[in-house]
């Protein structure tokens, strides 16, 4: 695969130790990018036990890993729900690197009280999920697309979505609606930005073994769920998603835009 040497990537939601965002940031660095990574500025008291045991430092730890791969890193706290914060993120990126090439919208709302029937779903929980997942992706895409157009050398926006935005399972209305909205945002922007050489795609992960799934436990319950739902008989990893991100940003993916790719071990096979 062609390298991404001297390109600049922005990856949101990249501070967790067991996460898709960290894997994407490191894969982009290994492909040759300097990387801007964002997190929410979590209080260390809220870190899971494995992060505490490892002495994890959120986006600072990921930045150290990027630098160890010979690339520059810029770790920034940014709330993607805040349009002003997104504008500031772009300004800081340009101050540090002078340009941007790839934007990976990975920040997402944690699994929580939204996983219940619509009739029992609190308005604030609905708004929280839509605000982080859909509005955050919109703010990031809008602001950074302006910059990509002005630069006049193309680029790529990758939205990390979910197969939930295609499966529409019970008790997932807020999450599924937010991800289906991301698919629509992706397709519309692909049509709008193609003439400027800017590609916009979404990736729809299936069951990925990250901190987000810890509430489901591990062991036999986890193994049985994986075998029952995934034809390839294993949960995905952050690297499985990161590999697709690098491909879609590379020259090998230069004729792909407006798509929402399932990366899920075969869980969703409908066409």
C-alpha positions as CSV (number, residue, x, y, z in Angstrom):
1,X,0.0,0.0,0.0
2,X,1.2,3.5,-0.8
3,X,2.4,5.5,2.1
4,X,0.9,8.7,3.5
5,X,4.2,10.4,4.0
6,X,4.1,14.0,5.1
7,X,0.3,14.0,5.3
8,X,-1.6,15.3,8.4
9,X,-4.5,13.4,9.9
10,X,-6.9,14.5,12.6
11,X,-8.4,11.7,14.7
12,X,-11.1,12.5,17.2
13,X,-11.9,10.3,20.2
14,X,-8.4,8.8,20.3
15,X,-7.5,8.7,24.0
16,X,-8.7,5.4,25.3
17,X,-6.2,2.5,25.7
18,X,-8.5,-0.1,24.3
19,X,-10.2,1.7,21.5
20,X,-10.7,2.2,17.8
21,X,-9.4,5.7,17.9
22,X,-6.0,4.8,19.3
23,X,-5.6,2.1,16.7
24,X,-6.5,4.5,13.9
25,X,-4.1,7.2,15.2
26,X,-1.2,4.7,15.3
27,X,-2.0,3.1,11.9
28,X,-2.0,6.6,10.3
29,X,1.3,7.4,12.0
30,X,2.8,4.1,10.7
31,X,1.6,4.9,7.2
32,X,3.5,8.2,7.4
33,X,1.1,10.8,8.8
34,X,1.7,13.4,11.5
35,X,-1.4,13.1,13.7
36,X,-3.6,15.4,15.7
37,X,-5.5,13.4,18.3
38,X,-8.4,14.6,20.5
39,X,-9.9,13.5,23.7
40,X,-12.4,14.8,26.2
41,X,-9.9,15.5,29.0
42,X,-11.2,12.7,31.2
43,X,-10.6,12.8,34.9
44,X,-8.1,10.1,35.7
45,X,-10.3,8.9,38.5
46,X,-12.8,7.7,35.8
47,X,-10.2,5.6,33.9
48,X,-11.0,1.9,33.8
49,X,-8.8,-0.3,36.1
50,X,-6.5,-1.5,33.3
51,X,-5.7,2.1,32.3
52,X,-4.9,3.0,35.9
53,X,-2.7,-0.1,36.2
54,X,-0.8,0.8,33.0
55,X,-0.3,4.4,34.1
56,X,-2.2,5.5,31.1
57,X,-2.3,9.3,30.3
58,X,-5.1,9.4,27.7
59,X,-4.2,11.3,24.6
60,X,-0.7,12.1,26.0
61,X,0.0,8.3,26.0
62,X,-1.2,8.0,22.4
63,X,0.9,11.0,21.4
64,X,4.0,9.3,22.9
65,X,3.3,6.2,20.8
66,X,3.0,8.2,17.7
67,X,6.3,10.0,18.3
68,X,7.9,6.6,19.0
69,X,7.0,5.7,15.4
70,X,8.9,8.7,14.1
71,X,5.9,11.0,13.5
72,X,4.8,14.3,15.0
73,X,1.8,14.3,17.4
74,X,-0.5,17.0,18.6
75,X,-2.8,15.9,21.5
76,X,-5.6,18.3,22.2
77,X,-8.7,18.3,24.4
78,X,-11.7,19.1,22.2
79,X,-15.4,18.7,22.6
80,X,-16.8,17.9,19.1
81,X,-20.3,19.0,20.3
82,X,-19.1,22.6,20.5
83,X,-18.7,24.3,17.1
84,X,-16.3,26.9,18.6
85,X,-14.1,24.1,19.9
86,X,-14.0,22.5,16.5
87,X,-13.0,25.9,14.9
88,X,-10.2,26.2,17.5
89,X,-9.1,22.6,16.7
90,X,-8.7,23.5,13.1
91,X,-6.7,26.7,14.0
92,X,-4.4,24.7,16.3
93,X,-3.9,22.1,13.6
94,X,-2.9,24.7,11.0
95,X,-0.6,26.5,13.5
96,X,1.2,23.2,14.2
97,X,1.3,21.7,10.7
98,X,0.2,24.3,8.1
99,X,-2.3,22.0,6.5
100,X,-4.6,19.0,6.9
101,X,-5.2,16.1,4.7
102,X,-7.4,13.6,6.5
103,X,-10.2,13.9,9.1
104,X,-11.4,10.8,10.9
105,X,-14.5,11.5,13.0
106,X,-14.3,8.7,15.6
107,X,-15.6,10.4,18.8
108,X,-18.8,8.8,20.0
109,X,-21.1,8.7,22.9
110,X,-20.5,5.8,25.3
111,X,-23.0,3.0,25.7
112,X,-25.4,4.1,28.5
113,X,-28.9,4.9,29.5
114,X,-30.0,5.3,25.8
115,X,-30.2,1.5,25.3
116,X,-33.9,1.2,26.1
117,X,-37.3,1.4,24.3
118,X,-38.2,4.7,22.8
119,X,-41.2,5.0,25.1
120,X,-38.8,4.9,28.1
121,X,-36.0,6.9,26.5
122,X,-35.2,10.2,28.4
123,X,-35.1,13.3,26.2
124,X,-31.6,14.2,27.6
125,X,-30.2,10.8,26.7
126,X,-31.5,11.0,23.1
127,X,-30.0,14.5,22.8
128,X,-26.7,13.4,24.2
129,X,-26.2,10.6,21.7
130,X,-27.3,12.6,18.7
131,X,-25.2,15.6,19.8
132,X,-22.0,13.6,20.1
133,X,-22.4,11.2,17.3
134,X,-24.2,13.1,14.6
135,X,-23.8,16.8,15.4
136,X,-20.1,16.3,16.3
137,X,-19.4,14.6,13.0
138,X,-21.3,17.4,11.2
139,X,-19.4,20.2,12.9
140,X,-16.0,18.5,12.2
141,X,-16.9,17.7,8.6
142,X,-18.2,21.2,7.9
143,X,-15.3,23.1,9.4
144,X,-12.5,20.9,8.0
145,X,-14.1,20.6,4.6
146,X,-13.9,24.4,4.2
147,X,-10.1,24.0,4.8
148,X,-9.7,21.1,2.4
149,X,-11.5,23.0,-0.3
150,X,-9.3,26.1,0.2
151,X,-6.1,24.0,0.0
152,X,-7.1,22.7,-3.4
153,X,-5.3,19.4,-3.1
154,X,-8.1,17.0,-2.1
155,X,-8.2,14.9,1.0
156,X,-10.5,12.5,2.8
157,X,-13.1,12.6,5.5
158,X,-13.8,9.2,7.2
159,X,-16.8,8.9,9.6
160,X,-16.7,6.0,12.0
161,X,-20.3,4.8,12.1
162,X,-21.7,1.4,13.1
163,X,-23.7,-1.5,11.6
164,X,-26.3,-0.4,14.1
165,X,-27.1,2.3,11.6
166,X,-28.3,-0.4,9.2
167,X,-29.7,-3.1,11.5
168,X,-32.0,-0.9,13.6
169,X,-32.2,-3.2,16.6
170,X,-34.7,-2.8,19.4
171,X,-33.6,-0.5,22.3
172,X,-31.0,1.2,20.1
173,X,-33.1,4.1,18.6
174,X,-30.9,7.0,19.6
175,X,-27.6,5.2,18.6
176,X,-29.1,3.8,15.4
177,X,-30.6,7.1,14.4
178,X,-27.3,8.9,15.0
179,X,-25.4,6.4,12.9
180,X,-28.0,6.3,10.1
181,X,-27.7,10.1,10.1
182,X,-24.0,9.8,9.6
183,X,-24.6,7.6,6.6
184,X,-26.8,10.4,5.1
185,X,-24.2,13.1,6.0
186,X,-21.5,11.0,4.4
187,X,-23.4,10.5,1.1
188,X,-24.5,14.1,0.8
189,X,-21.0,15.4,1.4
190,X,-19.5,13.0,-1.0
191,X,-21.7,14.4,-3.7
192,X,-20.9,18.0,-2.7
193,X,-17.1,17.6,-2.4
194,X,-16.2,15.2,-5.1
195,X,-15.4,17.9,-7.6
196,X,-12.8,19.3,-5.2
197,X,-11.1,15.9,-5.0
198,X,-12.3,15.3,-1.4
199,X,-13.6,11.8,-0.7
200,X,-16.1,11.1,2.1
201,X,-16.8,7.6,3.4
202,X,-18.1,5.9,6.5
203,X,-16.9,2.7,8.2
204,X,-19.5,0.6,10.0
205,X,-17.8,-1.5,12.7
206,X,-19.5,-4.6,14.1
207,X,-18.6,-6.0,17.5
208,X,-15.2,-4.7,18.4
209,X,-13.4,-5.8,21.5
210,X,-12.8,-2.4,23.2
211,X,-13.7,-0.7,26.5
212,X,-17.1,0.2,25.1
213,X,-18.2,-3.4,25.3
214,X,-17.0,-4.0,28.9
215,X,-20.6,-3.8,30.2
216,X,-21.3,-7.1,28.4
217,X,-18.5,-8.9,30.3
218,X,-16.1,-11.4,28.8
219,X,-15.7,-15.2,29.2
220,X,-18.3,-17.7,28.1
221,X,-21.1,-15.1,27.7
222,X,-18.9,-13.0,25.4
223,X,-17.6,-16.0,23.4
224,X,-21.1,-17.4,22.9
225,X,-22.4,-14.0,21.7
226,X,-19.5,-13.7,19.2
227,X,-20.0,-17.2,17.8
228,X,-23.7,-16.6,17.5
229,X,-23.5,-13.3,15.7
230,X,-20.3,-13.3,13.7
231,X,-19.7,-15.7,10.8
232,X,-15.9,-15.3,11.1
233,X,-16.2,-16.4,14.8
234,X,-14.2,-13.6,16.4
235,X,-14.7,-10.1,17.6
236,X,-13.0,-7.3,15.7
237,X,-10.1,-5.3,16.9
238,X,-9.3,-1.6,16.6
239,X,-6.7,-2.6,14.0
240,X,-9.4,-4.1,11.8
241,X,-11.0,-0.7,11.5
242,X,-7.8,1.2,11.3
243,X,-6.7,-0.9,8.3
244,X,-9.8,0.2,6.4
245,X,-9.2,3.9,7.4
246,X,-5.7,3.8,6.0
247,X,-6.9,2.2,2.8
248,X,-9.6,4.8,2.2
249,X,-7.1,7.6,2.8
250,X,-4.5,6.1,0.4
251,X,-4.1,6.3,-3.3
252,X,-5.5,2.8,-3.5
253,X,-8.8,4.2,-2.3
254,X,-8.8,7.2,-4.5
255,X,-11.9,6.2,-6.6
256,X,-14.1,5.5,-3.6
257,X,-16.4,8.0,-2.1
258,X,-19.9,8.1,-0.6
259,X,-19.8,4.6,0.8
260,X,-20.6,3.1,4.2
261,X,-18.5,0.0,4.5
262,X,-19.3,-2.8,7.0
263,X,-16.2,-4.1,8.8
264,X,-17.9,-6.7,11.0
265,X,-16.8,-10.2,10.3
266,X,-19.8,-10.9,8.1
267,X,-22.5,-9.9,10.6
268,X,-24.4,-7.8,8.1
269,X,-24.4,-9.3,4.6
270,X,-27.6,-7.9,3.2
271,X,-27.2,-6.0,-0.1
